[in-house]
Each structure stands twice: as structure tokens, then as C-alpha cells.
Amino acid sequence: MSKTLQRIDKQSEIIKDKAKEIIKEIENETEDLKIVAFMEHTTPPPQVSPKVIKFNKILELLRLLAIDNPIEKGVAKVMLYSPSTGRSRGLTPTMMPGFQYLSPNAKTKPHSHNMASIYLVVKGKGYSVVGGKKLDWEEGDVFVVPANMVHYHVNVSETEEAILFDVTDSGLLENLGILEFKEEEEE
């Protein structure tokens, strides 16, 4: 779902004939350029509603998705967003949370993105390799993946699942039109 801000153009109140001519000359001299001589008024975005996400239902979904994941065996990821955020697709206009599930002995593929992530280990024990540095974690720990660092996560248990909860600034980057995600080579 994408939406466009409703803009109220007030330029016509200040731009008169001579100014219009100069603006047209400047715009015609440079490819892909438009001039705004007055910041438009915009309507505020819809209010994001408070909410509770029930972990038991998320866990049921994660387990189901991990069973037949052809992209990453034994791994599942769900992200949460509010339709009221429109283009940002975040739970708030600047942040997107998500849950990541790792079956016993599972690991994610190495990847990088220009969003920063803060993780809380909800369940399990394992490690993440972030920018070549191994970070051991267990239930209750918090760790950070800075933007643009290649990383992956590993569940070290042969019998127990691992569940990570993360919050990223992807909503902010999406709104700026600069969000990037890259899969990296296997290590």
C-alpha cells in the first residue's frame, strides 16, 4: 500500500508573472529540475493506533513458515507494519519490528542492509557474525547490527528453536527512498 501526501499548493499566491518566467528558464536549462518557491502545506499522516501483537500467534506462524522455507531451510522472518504508515511500511513511520525464527542447527544466509537493527533474543542460544565479529547470545541478550554490515545468525542448539525480535529503522529509510538489502556470498 502506497499513498501520496495531500499537498496544498500556495505558490500561486507569491509567484507572479516575472517570477514564473525566471522559474521556467531555470527549469528548462537543467534536466529533471522543478522549483518550489514556497513549501507546500501538507496534511498530517493518519495516526498510528496503539496495539498489542500476541506472541503465541506469531510463534505459530513462524514455525509454520520455517517448515517449508525453500529460501532458507529452517528459518522464518515476519515483519510487522501498520497500513496507516503508508509508504514506510513500518509499525511507526520510522521503525519496523520483526521476529526471526531459527530451527535447531539453522542459520540465516549472510546479508547486509543499510538499516540498523537492534535484536532481543526471545528464546534460544546461538551467535551472530556481524562484520566478521562473532557475537554469542542467549535468551534475554540484546545485540546490535549496524547499518551496512554483512551478518548472519546461527542457532547452536540441536534440539531447541531460537527466536530473535528486532527493530530496524527501515521505515525511515524507506520514506527517504534509500532502503537497500543485499544477499552476500556464503562464508
C-alpha positions in Angstrom: 0.0 0.0 0.0 1.4 3.3 -1.0 0.0 6.7 -0.5 0.9 10.2 -1.6 0.8 13.1 0.8 -2.0 15.6 0.1 -0.3 18.9 -0.7 -1.9 22.3 -0.8 -0.1 24.5 -3.3 0.4 28.0 -2.0 2.9 29.1 -4.7 0.4 30.8 -6.8 -0.1 33.3 -4.0 3.5 34.5 -4.2 4.8 33.7 -7.7 3.8 36.4 -10.2 4.5 36.8 -13.9 8.2 37.8 -13.9 9.0 35.1 -11.3 7.2 32.5 -13.4 9.3 33.4 -16.4 12.6 33.1 -14.4 11.5 29.8 -12.9 10.6 28.4 -16.4 14.1 29.5 -17.7 15.9 27.8 -14.8 13.8 24.6 -15.2 14.3 24.4 -18.9 18.1 24.9 -18.6 18.5 21.8 -16.3 17.2 18.3 -16.9 14.9 16.9 -14.3 14.5 20.0 -12.2 11.5 21.8 -10.7 11.5 24.8 -8.4 9.3 25.2 -5.4 9.3 28.8 -4.2 7.1 28.0 -1.2 7.0 24.9 1.0 3.6 23.4 0.4 1.3 22.8 3.2 0.7 19.1 3.8 -2.0 17.2 5.7 -0.7 15.2 8.7 -0.4 11.5 8.2 -3.1 9.2 9.8 -2.4 8.5 13.5 -0.8 5.1 14.2 -3.0 3.2 16.6 -1.7 1.6 19.7 -1.6 -2.2 19.5 -0.6 -5.5 21.1 0.9 -8.3 19.0 0.2 -11.7 20.5 3.5 -13.6 20.5 1.8 -17.1 20.6 0.1 -16.5 17.2 3.4 -15.0 15.8 5.3 -18.1 17.0 2.7 -20.4 15.4 3.1 -18.6 12.1 6.9 -18.6 12.3 7.0 -22.3 12.9 4.7 -23.0 10.0 6.7 -20.8 7.6 10.1 -22.4 8.7 8.9 -25.9 7.8 8.9 -25.5 4.1 11.0 -22.4 3.5 12.8 -23.1 0.2 15.0 -19.9 0.5 16.5 -20.5 4.0 15.9 -24.0 5.4 14.5 -23.9 8.9 14.3 -20.1 9.0 11.4 -17.8 9.0 11.0 -14.0 9.4 7.9 -11.9 9.8 7.8 -8.1 9.9 5.0 -6.0 11.3 3.7 -2.8 9.9 0.7 -0.6 10.2 -1.3 0.3 7.0 -1.6 3.8 8.4 2.1 4.4 7.8 1.6 4.2 4.0 4.8 4.1 2.1 7.1 3.5 5.0 5.5 0.1 5.8 6.7 0.4 9.4 4.8 -0.2 12.6 5.5 3.5 13.1 6.6 5.9 10.3 10.2 5.3 11.2 10.6 1.8 12.7 9.7 -1.7 11.7 9.8 -4.6 14.1 10.1 -8.3 13.3 10.5 -11.8 14.6 13.1 -14.2 13.2 12.8 -18.0 13.8 15.7 -20.4 13.6 15.0 -24.1 13.8 17.6 -26.3 15.7 21.0 -26.0 13.9 19.6 -23.5 11.4 21.4 -20.4 10.2 20.4 -17.4 8.0 22.2 -16.5 4.8 24.8 -13.7 5.0 23.2 -10.4 4.0 23.6 -6.7 4.5 21.2 -3.7 4.5 21.6 0.0 5.1 19.2 -0.1 8.1 20.4 -0.6 11.6 18.9 -3.4 13.7 18.6 -3.9 17.5 17.9 -7.5 18.4 16.4 -9.0 21.6 16.9 -12.8 22.0 13.5 -14.0 23.0 14.4 -17.7 23.1 17.4 -19.9 22.5 21.1 -19.8 22.2 23.4 -19.0 19.3 25.6 -16.5 17.7 25.6 -13.9 15.0 28.6 -12.9 12.8 28.5 -9.2 12.3 31.1 -7.5 10.1 33.3 -10.6 10.7 32.9 -10.5 14.5 31.3 -13.4 16.3 28.6 -12.3 18.9 27.5 -15.1 21.2 23.9 -14.6 22.5 21.3 -16.4 24.7 17.8 -15.7 25.9 17.4 -12.1 27.2 20.5 -10.7 25.5 20.4 -7.6 23.2 22.8 -7.1 20.3 23.2 -4.5 17.6 23.8 -4.9 13.9 25.0 -1.6 12.5 23.9 -0.5 9.0 25.8 -1.9 6.0 27.5 -4.8 7.9 27.3 -8.3 6.5 25.8 -10.5 9.1 24.1 -13.8 9.7 22.6 -15.7 12.7 23.1 -19.2 13.9 21.1 -21.4 16.3 23.7 -23.7 18.0 21.2 -26.0 19.7 20.5 -29.4 18.2 17.0 -29.6 19.9 15.7 -26.1 20.7 14.5 -23.3 18.5 15.9 -19.8 18.6 13.7 -16.7 18.3 15.0 -13.1 17.7 13.0 -9.9 17.9 14.4 -7.0 16.1 13.5 -3.3 15.5 15.0 -1.5 12.5 14.9 2.0 11.1 13.8 0.7 7.7 10.6 2.9 7.8 12.7 6.0 7.9 15.0 4.8 5.1 12.0 3.7 3.0 10.4 7.1 3.4 13.7 8.7 2.2 13.7 6.3 -0.8 17.1 4.8 0.1 16.4 1.4 1.7 18.8 -1.3 0.4 19.0 -5.1 1.1 21.7 -7.4 -0.4 22.3 -11.1 -0.1 26.0 -11.9 0.3 28.2 -14.8 -0.6 28.1 -17.8 1.7 31.1 -17.9 4.1 
